[in-house]
Amino acid sequence: MYNEDISVKNENFERYKERLTNFSNDFELGLFIHLAQRSIWWVLLFFSLGAVGAFLYLRYTQPIYQSSATLQIKNENSANRIINIENPYENDNISAEIEILRSKEFLKTVIKELPLNTSYFTEGEILTYENYKSSPYRVKANILDSSIYGKPIYIKFLDEFKAQITYLNSAGENFSDEFDISYTIKLPEVELDITVLKFEPIQEIKDKLSEGYYFVINSQPQLVNKYAQKIEIKVLNEAANTVSIGFKDFNALKASDLANAVAYGYIDYSLNKRIESSNRILDFIDKQIGIVFGQLKESETSIQEFKLDNKLSQSEDFTSIMLDRLNVLEEEIIQLDLQKNILDEIKEAANENGETIAVYDLLPILTGTSFDKNLVDQIDNLQKLLLEKEEALYEVKTSSKRVKSLEYQIDIQKKLLLESINSLSRKIETRKKTIQRKIDEFESSFDELPLKEIRFARLQRIFTINEKFYTLLLEKRAEYSITRAGIVPENTILEKAAVPSSPISPQRGFSIALFMVFALIFSIILVILRYLLYDDINSLNEIVKATHASVGTLGIVPKFKERIPISQLVIDKKPKSVLAESFRAIRTNLQFVNNEKGAKIAGITSTISGEGKTFVAINLGGIIAFSGKKVIILDLDMRKPKIHKGFGVSNDLGMSTILIGKHTYQDCLKQSALDNLDFITAGPVPPNPSELIINGKLDKLLEELKTVYDIIIIDNPPVGLVTDGIYCLSIADYPMYIFRAEYSKRHFIQNVDRIINENKITNLGVVLNGVDVMKNAYSYKYGYGYGYGYGYGYGYGYGGGYYSDNPKPKGGILSKFFKK
């Protein structure tokens, strides 16, 4: 039996610790909605700020425009289809063409065609606009010092012929002076020729003190680097070889012009490169025709001289088989000589071009050879390295590690190319020697033939080979002439870049929606923070949930509609009011706590001062007195007495003087305006109220009062501050704990747990005071109620009135607004 009691006590103690640790972790939807309703002014403020922020953002953000042109890239030559020959400079790889469009070398040629050397701006209070092709004046600059590039030069027109120039000079000083713009303005860094095109807009800006003009002189590298970052090349359809060329800029017209300039520039660029390559092929063929023609003429002359010298006829008899074999070998030697010439031509071109070797210059030379693939790859790699070096020089200096590394790779690639050429040349020489040995063997077999016949046959073979080669070159020349004639702009602009009418950024609808979303997010965060930080008690349900239903609930006391300065008797003013009914309900619920016969003691306390225990004590005593029972109220809150203020009497003597034996209770007894309701005030504040309560005289007094009164109500001090009231609660038949709605904190409930578990006051009842029933009517809808409802409205309550001597800390304007 003893062990069972120990286990029960341990179990109760563990449950008590668990309640203290896990105080309240459940989400309360009703409270969340209630706090959201109370935060409506903050929500409206956030959305108002969001609307203002969206307006300011749209008003003072520089708009960005985007324009794009659609280009179809083709490398097909119509003449090649007719004669069915291979064109070495045709390339079906669209990726390579896109890289050309993005390259800074190509952009350099495009930018030259646009009026970008000088940029003109109108400066406002906040935004600055570029007057691209719309400036009322023009500036022609002769640069003397490159430090002037990129610096804003402010110009203020005094009249049509005078202007004030202001800028930061090369010395870092602010220079400003007036000049006659009819003449060249000579500055240390630049010479300016200014021409006024339209003076009317200049006059309008002149009258506005908040606006002004300035211009910036741009260098070509700056422009190339700037617009290389703004170009956007996208493949629209890889099968159709269509690409989109787009530009973003603060000026709509400039974005359109740049996109169109790149599209048209690429068409001209590709056409010129193809024409240049075709011309190089024809130049090579013409050069070879001249050489072969000289050899052919020389062979023909030699044959004629041989015939004349030896008086040979036209029908000499030669061994046909031997001649055919020798012809084949001789032709192979000629082909090897041609390949050797081609390699020499490549080697010569590489040495002449230095660091400007172009694939298009060397590819035509390799056409038709057996080793073109190997050399084309090496030449192509060399070309890529040279292009990478040129682009790097726009970003870094010549002495940088990156440029040095590229130069080293270029030298290695050139050496590999020349070594490959030398290796092929050596192979050709070796092959020629081998064939020559075979020819010598064949010719040695002709020893038995007449010597003149052999010599004539040799001359005739040389003539035939030169004639065939000459004819072949003439045919190739005709073919490539037709090919060059077929070179026309195959690339097509499918859609020109139009001037955009609206910016892509900021987008009005998106910006407004974004700011509204931010406002909504801040509103939700505010409500969540208020929910997480909310610590007030609003309902009996919270108390019951926090204590796991270990405490009884006696009822609620709604707010009084009028403001009263102190705790006083109010139920006698309107005995049929809902306030009076709430005290009748508490009186009824007390019968379920203890319904035994005899006089009863009701001990009332709270956690801190201001929660309404005195108000509840006075009016509960009054409502019980209405039922015909004799009631006496004792003020044991001797540190801060209030009963005498509620009844409007003096506090010269009372409980403190009774407990020290100076007076009897009859000497201190006072009657209220209600029949059957008496009270004894606290008396003068003693230095030791706790000792007076437990000195034994209180018990004797209570026993004596029980013989006269049916109900003894004790107004105890707050147990959250002092422990004076614990003893009275332990001896009370009706121990009562008062909480005040929207005033008492949730952790106050731990005091109730502490009193029940540590002092074994198991019949403790809770009253929730100061409830604004109409304001919290939502609680019934969401299951967040008080357990006791009314169907009437009360307006403002007594909550702030009868606690005026212990007001809640007042905050500033912001805290009041936050509480709304």
Secondary structure as UniProt FT lines:
FT   HELIX           2..21
FT   HELIX           29..38
FT   HELIX           40..60
FT   STRAND          64..72
FT   HELIX           78..83
FT   TURN            88..89
FT   HELIX           94..102
FT   HELIX           104..111
FT   TURN            112..113
FT   STRAND          118..123
FT   STRAND          128..130
FT   TURN            132..134
FT   STRAND          137..143
FT   HELIX           146..148
FT   TURN            149..150
FT   STRAND          152..157
FT   STRAND          162..168
FT   TURN            170..171
FT   STRAND          174..180
FT   TURN            181..182
FT   STRAND          185..186
FT   STRAND          190..196
FT   HELIX           199..207
FT   TURN            209..210
FT   STRAND          212..217
FT   HELIX           220..228
FT   TURN            229..230
FT   STRAND          231..237
FT   TURN            238..241
FT   STRAND          242..249
FT   HELIX           252..310
FT   HELIX           320..353
FT   TURN            354..355
FT   HELIX           359..366
FT   TURN            367..368
FT   TURN            370..371
FT   HELIX           372..392
FT   TURN            393..395
FT   TURN            398..399
FT   HELIX           401..444
FT   TURN            445..448
FT   HELIX           451..485
FT   STRAND          492..495
FT   HELIX           508..533
FT   HELIX           540..546
FT   TURN            547..549
FT   STRAND          552..558
FT   TURN            571..573
FT   TURN            575..576
FT   HELIX           578..593
FT   STRAND          600..606
FT   TURN            609..610
FT   HELIX           613..626
FT   TURN            627..628
FT   STRAND          631..635
FT   HELIX           643..647
FT   HELIX           655..659
FT   TURN            660..661
FT   HELIX           665..668
FT   STRAND          670..671
FT   TURN            675..676
FT   STRAND          677..680
FT   HELIX           689..693
FT   HELIX           697..706
FT   TURN            707..708
FT   STRAND          711..715
FT   TURN            719..721
FT   HELIX           724..731
FT   STRAND          734..740
FT   TURN            741..743
FT   HELIX           746..748
FT   HELIX           749..759
FT   TURN            762..763
FT   STRAND          765..771
FT   TURN            773..777
FT   HELIX           778..781
FT   TURN            782..783
FT   TURN            799..802
FT   TURN            804..805
FT   HELIX           813..819
//
